Amino acid sequence: MPIGLVVMRWNERVGTEMLAKHPPEINIPDKTLSQVYSTHEYSEESGMISLMIGSLNIASYYTGPDKGFYILLLLDLDDDPDSYEGGLIDISRIILQNLMDDAFVPMIPTLFRRLSIYPILNKEQHLAITYQDEIKRMIITRLRDEGVVAKSELMVWLKDQYKQGFVDLERVLIELVKHEIVKETSVKSMPSGLIFLIQDVVALRVPPVKIFDDPTRYGLPAQLVEDYKIEVKKFFQNYLPTEGDNLRIIDILIDPQVYETIRLLRTSIVTKNDLEKLRRKGVDDLDDILKMLWDTQMIRVFQDKANNEYYALLSDFYLDLFFPKYLLNTIKKEYDQKSKAGQVLIEYLTVLENSYSDLKAAAKTELNVKA
């Protein structure tokens, strides 16, 4: 498990300058920080390196010369630095978006917790992190319209659209490819690689159907069942999915403590004493978490005649990938309008066909395993 997180930059006057660290008691010699800096300088580009310096196992991400920040994750000797690369890219974006007045500094403990569990996140959690990333959302949104974009064109477009000034497109694409959202390939006679959308993301609130069908089975006293069902129905009668609402939920869903709480609430309606047991799983800020879930209208609290409180999901959240069948119409339209080269569209059809076959095979395997 990771043992510390450090943010530093190079100061021409004093050398390495540590801007933030967690936990506060960790100590890294200036010589070690200088070695990290020198190793990045040798490669002369943004990206991650891993190195062993004495008893320290370090994964370090450099944001590139435009910003010049170094994010160092200190690991146990047995940890694999490469398994944290996606997480380091993720938190580097958050840090760079919060440079004004050093707003990122108080965020470091939370970012460290988030990064610590990155290698063991499940598919839903990884997808939540992907959805939260503004650059990845921008790429997916454009590909929804066109299906395929030249990599070089995408880079120029992102630099024009994204005013924050830092776009590590190579690493972003690596993550999107790894999660099987896009595929990168080349076509003969095309000067640039091509980026194809092969799976789209769906995100929206959904009713907690199993709990709604039989609340008493999941822990709610019979006298409160009608109140619960009225609340759920009332919420979804007025609910319309929006990106803003999705992002509000994603922002809390990616917090490991919040996610652990939601996992429990998906399986049962619980009392405060039940929730207190989550402290054994590292959920320390329970009151803050419950407030966040209340404020985002994820939960409701019901009280029986003995003043016992019951915490129940008002709305759950569905986040998954789906095959973008709608893009077949886009391909036909682009062919008719000659807005994309014919060989590019033929390649895209092949890519989609292969992707669909792979998804069917994976689904069949999963069904066989469950059986």
C-alpha positions as CSV (number, residue, x, y, z in Angstrom):
1,M,0.0,0.0,0.0
2,P,1.2,3.6,-0.6
3,I,2.8,5.3,2.3
4,G,2.9,8.9,1.2
5,L,2.2,11.6,-1.4
6,V,4.3,14.6,-2.3
7,V,3.8,17.5,-4.7
8,M,6.9,19.4,-5.7
9,R,8.3,21.7,-8.5
10,W,11.7,22.9,-9.6
11,N,12.7,26.3,-8.4
12,E,15.7,27.7,-10.3
13,R,16.8,29.6,-7.2
14,V,16.5,26.9,-4.5
15,G,16.2,23.7,-6.5
16,T,13.4,21.2,-5.6
17,E,10.6,22.8,-3.7
18,M,8.1,20.7,-1.8
19,L,4.6,22.2,-2.0
20,A,2.5,19.6,-0.2
21,K,2.8,16.2,1.4
22,H,0.8,13.6,3.2
23,P,1.0,12.3,5.9
24,P,2.7,15.3,7.4
25,E,5.4,13.2,9.2
26,I,7.0,11.8,6.1
27,N,10.4,13.0,5.3
28,I,12.2,12.8,1.9
29,P,15.8,14.0,1.6
30,D,16.4,16.8,-0.9
31,K,18.9,14.5,-2.6
32,T,16.1,12.1,-3.4
33,L,13.8,14.8,-4.7
34,S,16.7,16.0,-6.9
35,Q,17.2,12.5,-8.3
36,V,13.5,12.3,-9.2
37,Y,13.8,15.7,-11.0
38,S,16.9,14.6,-12.8
39,T,15.3,11.4,-14.0
40,H,12.3,13.3,-15.4
41,E,14.6,15.8,-17.0
42,Y,16.4,13.1,-18.9
43,S,13.2,12.0,-20.6
44,E,12.3,15.7,-21.3
45,E,8.5,15.0,-21.5
46,S,5.5,14.6,-19.3
47,G,4.7,11.2,-18.0
48,M,5.4,8.7,-15.2
49,I,8.6,7.2,-14.1
50,S,9.3,4.6,-11.3
51,L,12.5,4.3,-9.4
52,M,14.1,2.8,-6.4
53,I,16.2,5.1,-4.3
54,G,17.6,3.4,-1.2
55,S,14.6,2.0,0.7
56,L,12.1,4.1,-1.2
57,N,9.9,2.8,-4.1
58,I,8.7,5.9,-5.9
59,A,6.1,6.4,-8.7
60,S,6.4,9.9,-10.0
61,Y,4.3,11.8,-12.6
62,Y,5.6,14.9,-14.3
63,T,3.0,17.3,-15.8
64,G,5.4,18.6,-18.4
65,P,7.3,21.9,-18.8
66,D,4.2,24.1,-19.2
67,K,3.3,23.6,-15.5
68,G,6.3,21.9,-14.1
69,F,4.7,19.9,-11.3
70,Y,5.9,16.6,-10.0
71,I,3.5,14.3,-8.1
72,L,5.4,11.6,-6.1
73,L,3.7,8.5,-4.7
74,L,5.8,6.7,-2.1
75,L,5.1,2.9,-2.1
76,D,6.0,-0.2,-0.2
77,L,8.9,-2.1,-1.7
78,D,6.5,-4.8,-3.0
79,D,4.1,-2.4,-4.7
80,D,3.9,-2.2,-8.5
81,P,4.3,1.5,-9.5
82,D,2.8,0.9,-12.9
83,S,-0.6,0.0,-11.4
84,Y,-0.9,3.5,-10.1
85,E,-0.2,5.4,-13.3
86,G,-3.8,6.0,-14.2
87,G,-4.5,7.3,-10.7
88,L,-1.5,9.6,-10.8
89,I,-2.7,11.1,-14.1
90,D,-6.2,11.5,-12.6
91,I,-5.0,13.4,-9.5
92,S,-2.5,15.5,-11.4
93,R,-5.5,17.0,-13.4
94,I,-7.2,17.8,-10.1
95,I,-4.1,19.5,-8.7
96,L,-3.6,21.6,-11.8
97,Q,-7.2,22.7,-11.8
98,N,-6.7,24.0,-8.2
99,L,-3.5,25.9,-8.3
100,M,-5.1,29.3,-7.5
101,D,-4.2,30.2,-3.9
102,D,-2.8,26.7,-3.4
103,A,-6.3,25.3,-3.2
104,F,-5.0,21.8,-4.0
105,V,-3.0,21.7,-0.7
106,P,-6.0,20.8,1.7
107,M,-7.1,18.3,-0.9
108,I,-4.0,16.2,-0.7
109,P,-5.2,13.8,2.1
110,T,-8.3,13.0,0.1
111,L,-6.4,12.5,-3.1
112,F,-4.0,10.2,-1.3
113,R,-6.8,8.0,0.0
114,R,-8.3,7.9,-3.5
115,L,-5.0,7.0,-5.1
116,S,-4.1,4.4,-2.5
117,I,-7.0,2.1,-3.6
118,Y,-6.7,2.8,-7.3
119,P,-5.4,-0.7,-8.3
120,I,-8.3,-2.4,-6.6
121,L,-11.1,-0.2,-7.8
122,N,-14.0,-2.1,-9.5
123,K,-15.3,-1.3,-13.0
124,E,-17.9,1.1,-11.7
125,Q,-15.4,3.1,-9.8
126,H,-12.9,3.3,-12.7
127,L,-15.7,4.4,-15.0
128,A,-16.7,7.1,-12.4
129,I,-13.2,8.5,-12.5
130,T,-13.3,8.4,-16.3
131,Y,-16.6,10.2,-16.4
132,Q,-15.4,12.9,-14.0
133,D,-12.4,13.8,-16.2
134,E,-13.3,16.8,-18.3
135,I,-10.8,15.9,-21.1
136,K,-12.2,12.3,-21.4
137,R,-15.7,13.6,-21.5
138,M,-14.8,16.1,-24.2
139,I,-13.3,13.3,-26.3
140,I,-16.2,11.0,-25.8
141,T,-18.7,13.8,-26.6
142,R,-17.0,14.6,-29.9
143,L,-16.7,10.9,-30.9
144,R,-20.5,10.5,-30.2
145,D,-21.0,13.0,-33.1
146,E,-18.3,11.7,-35.5
147,G,-17.4,8.2,-34.4
148,V,-13.8,8.6,-35.5
149,V,-11.3,11.5,-35.4
150,A,-7.7,11.7,-36.4
151,K,-5.4,11.8,-33.4
152,S,-3.5,14.8,-34.7
153,E,-6.8,16.7,-35.2
154,L,-8.0,15.7,-31.8
155,M,-4.9,17.2,-30.2
156,V,-5.2,20.5,-32.0
157,W,-8.9,20.7,-31.1
158,L,-8.4,19.9,-27.4
159,K,-5.7,22.6,-27.0
160,D,-8.2,25.1,-28.5
161,Q,-11.1,23.9,-26.4
162,Y,-9.5,23.2,-23.1
163,K,-8.3,26.5,-21.6
164,Q,-6.6,25.0,-18.6
165,G,-3.5,24.5,-20.7
166,F,-2.5,20.9,-19.8
167,V,-3.5,18.0,-22.0
168,D,-1.5,14.8,-21.8
169,L,-3.4,13.2,-24.7
170,E,-1.2,10.1,-24.9
171,R,-1.9,9.1,-21.3
172,V,-5.6,10.0,-21.6
173,L,-6.0,7.8,-24.6
174,I,-4.1,5.0,-22.9
175,E,-6.8,5.1,-20.1
176,L,-9.7,5.2,-22.6
177,V,-8.2,2.3,-24.6
178,K,-7.6,0.3,-21.4
179,H,-11.3,0.7,-20.4
180,E,-12.4,-0.3,-23.9
181,I,-14.1,3.0,-24.7
182,V,-11.9,3.9,-27.7
183,K,-9.6,2.0,-30.0
184,E,-6.6,3.6,-31.7
185,T,-5.5,2.3,-35.1
186,S,-4.0,3.4,-38.4
187,V,-5.2,3.3,-41.9
188,K,-2.9,3.1,-44.9
189,S,-2.4,6.5,-46.6
190,M,-3.7,8.4,-43.6
191,P,-0.9,10.6,-42.0
192,S,-2.2,10.3,-38.5
193,G,-3.5,7.5,-36.2
194,L,-7.3,7.3,-35.8
195,I,-9.3,7.2,-32.6
196,F,-12.6,5.2,-32.8
197,L,-15.4,5.2,-30.3
198,I,-16.2,1.5,-29.6
199,Q,-18.3,1.8,-26.4
200,D,-20.2,4.8,-25.0
201,V,-21.0,5.7,-21.4
202,V,-24.4,5.8,-19.9
203,A,-24.9,7.6,-16.6
204,L,-28.2,8.4,-14.8
205,R,-30.1,7.9,-11.5
206,V,-32.2,4.8,-11.2
207,P,-34.7,3.7,-8.5
208,P,-33.4,1.1,-6.0
209,V,-35.8,-1.4,-7.5
210,K,-35.1,-4.5,-5.4
211,I,-35.4,-2.5,-2.2
212,F,-38.5,-0.6,-3.4
213,D,-40.3,-3.9,-4.3
214,D,-39.9,-5.2,-0.7
215,P,-38.5,-2.7,1.8
216,T,-39.3,-4.8,4.8
217,R,-37.1,-7.6,3.5
218,Y,-34.2,-5.1,3.4
219,G,-34.7,-3.8,7.0
220,L,-37.4,-1.2,6.9
221,P,-40.2,-1.5,9.5
222,A,-43.6,-2.2,7.9
223,Q,-45.1,1.0,9.2
224,L,-42.6,3.1,7.2
225,V,-42.9,1.2,3.9
226,E,-45.6,3.5,2.4
227,D,-43.7,6.6,3.4
228,Y,-40.6,5.2,1.7
229,K,-42.4,4.3,-1.5
230,I,-44.1,7.8,-1.7
231,E,-40.7,9.5,-1.4
232,V,-39.1,7.4,-4.2
233,K,-42.1,7.9,-6.5
234,K,-42.2,11.6,-5.9
235,F,-38.5,12.0,-6.7
236,F,-38.6,10.1,-10.0
237,Q,-41.8,11.8,-11.1
238,N,-39.7,15.0,-11.3
239,Y,-36.3,13.6,-12.3
240,L,-34.6,14.5,-15.5
241,P,-31.0,13.3,-16.2
242,T,-28.5,16.1,-16.7
243,E,-24.8,16.2,-16.9
244,G,-24.6,18.6,-14.0
245,D,-26.6,16.2,-11.8
246,N,-24.5,13.3,-12.9
247,L,-21.3,15.1,-12.1
248,R,-22.6,16.0,-8.6
249,I,-23.1,12.3,-7.9
250,I,-19.8,11.3,-9.5
251,D,-17.9,13.8,-7.4
252,I,-19.0,12.0,-4.2
253,L,-19.0,8.5,-5.7
254,I,-15.3,8.6,-6.4
255,D,-14.6,9.1,-2.7
256,P,-13.8,5.6,-1.3
257,Q,-15.6,6.3,2.0
258,V,-18.8,7.4,0.2
259,Y,-18.7,4.4,-2.2
260,E,-18.3,2.0,0.7
261,T,-21.4,3.6,2.3
262,I,-23.4,3.3,-0.9
263,R,-22.4,-0.3,-1.3
264,L,-24.0,-1.1,2.1
265,L,-27.1,1.0,1.3
266,R,-27.6,-1.0,-1.9
267,T,-28.0,-4.1,0.1
268,S,-30.1,-3.0,3.1
269,I,-31.9,-0.2,4.9
270,V,-29.9,0.5,8.0
271,T,-29.8,2.3,11.3
272,K,-27.0,4.6,12.4
273,N,-25.5,1.8,14.5
274,D,-25.3,-0.3,11.3
275,L,-23.5,2.5,9.6
276,E,-21.1,3.0,12.5
277,K,-19.7,-0.5,11.7
278,L,-18.4,0.9,8.4
279,R,-15.6,2.5,10.5
280,R,-13.9,-0.9,10.4
281,K,-13.7,-0.5,6.7
282,G,-12.0,2.9,6.9
283,V,-15.2,5.1,6.8
284,D,-14.2,7.7,9.4
285,D,-16.2,10.8,8.3
286,L,-19.6,9.2,8.5
287,D,-21.6,12.4,9.4
288,D,-20.1,14.3,6.5
289,I,-20.8,11.4,4.1
290,L,-24.4,11.1,5.1
291,K,-24.8,14.9,4.6
292,M,-23.3,14.6,1.1
293,L,-25.7,11.7,0.3
294,W,-28.6,13.7,1.7
295,D,-27.7,16.9,-0.2
296,T,-27.4,15.0,-3.5
297,Q,-30.8,13.3,-2.8
298,M,-29.3,9.9,-2.8
299,I,-30.8,8.9,0.6
300,R,-33.8,9.6,2.9
301,V,-34.0,9.1,6.6
302,F,-37.2,7.6,8.2
303,Q,-38.1,7.6,11.8
304,D,-40.4,5.0,13.6
305,K,-42.5,5.7,16.7
306,A,-39.6,4.8,19.0
307,N,-37.5,7.5,17.3
308,N,-35.2,4.9,15.6
309,E,-33.8,6.3,12.4
310,Y,-33.5,4.2,9.2
311,Y,-31.3,5.3,6.3
312,A,-32.5,4.2,2.8
313,L,-31.5,4.8,-0.8
314,L,-33.8,7.3,-2.4
315,S,-32.1,7.0,-5.7
316,D,-29.3,4.7,-6.9
317,F,-26.9,5.6,-9.8
318,Y,-26.3,3.6,-12.9
319,L,-23.0,3.9,-14.7
320,D,-21.9,1.5,-17.4
321,L,-20.7,1.1,-21.0
322,F,-22.9,0.2,-24.0
323,F,-22.3,-0.7,-27.6
324,P,-22.9,2.5,-29.7
325,K,-25.2,1.0,-32.4
326,Y,-26.4,4.6,-33.2
327,L,-23.0,5.2,-34.9
328,L,-24.0,3.1,-37.8
329,N,-26.3,5.9,-38.9
330,T,-23.4,8.4,-38.4
331,I,-21.2,6.3,-40.6
332,K,-23.8,6.1,-43.3
333,K,-24.3,9.9,-43.1
334,E,-20.6,10.6,-43.3
335,Y,-20.3,8.3,-46.3
336,D,-23.2,10.0,-48.1
337,Q,-21.8,13.5,-47.4
338,K,-18.2,12.3,-48.1
339,S,-17.1,14.0,-44.9
340,K,-14.8,11.1,-44.0
341,A,-12.6,9.1,-46.3
342,G,-14.1,5.8,-47.5
343,Q,-11.2,3.7,-46.2
344,V,-11.6,5.3,-42.8
345,L,-15.3,4.4,-42.6
346,I,-14.7,0.9,-43.8
347,E,-12.1,0.4,-41.1
348,Y,-14.5,1.8,-38.6
349,L,-17.1,-0.8,-39.6
350,T,-14.5,-3.5,-39.1
351,V,-13.5,-2.1,-35.7
352,L,-17.2,-2.0,-34.6
353,E,-17.9,-5.5,-35.8
354,N,-14.8,-6.9,-33.9
355,S,-15.8,-4.9,-30.8
356,Y,-19.3,-6.2,-30.9
357,S,-18.1,-9.8,-31.3
358,D,-15.7,-9.4,-28.4
359,L,-18.5,-8.0,-26.2
360,K,-20.8,-10.9,-27.1
361,A,-18.1,-13.4,-26.3
362,A,-17.3,-11.7,-23.0
363,A,-21.0,-11.7,-22.0
364,K,-21.4,-15.4,-22.9
365,T,-18.3,-16.2,-20.8
366,E,-19.7,-14.2,-17.9
367,L,-23.1,-16.0,-18.1
368,N,-21.3,-19.4,-18.2
369,V,-19.3,-18.5,-15.1
370,K,-22.4,-17.4,-13.2
371,A,-24.2,-20.6,-14.2
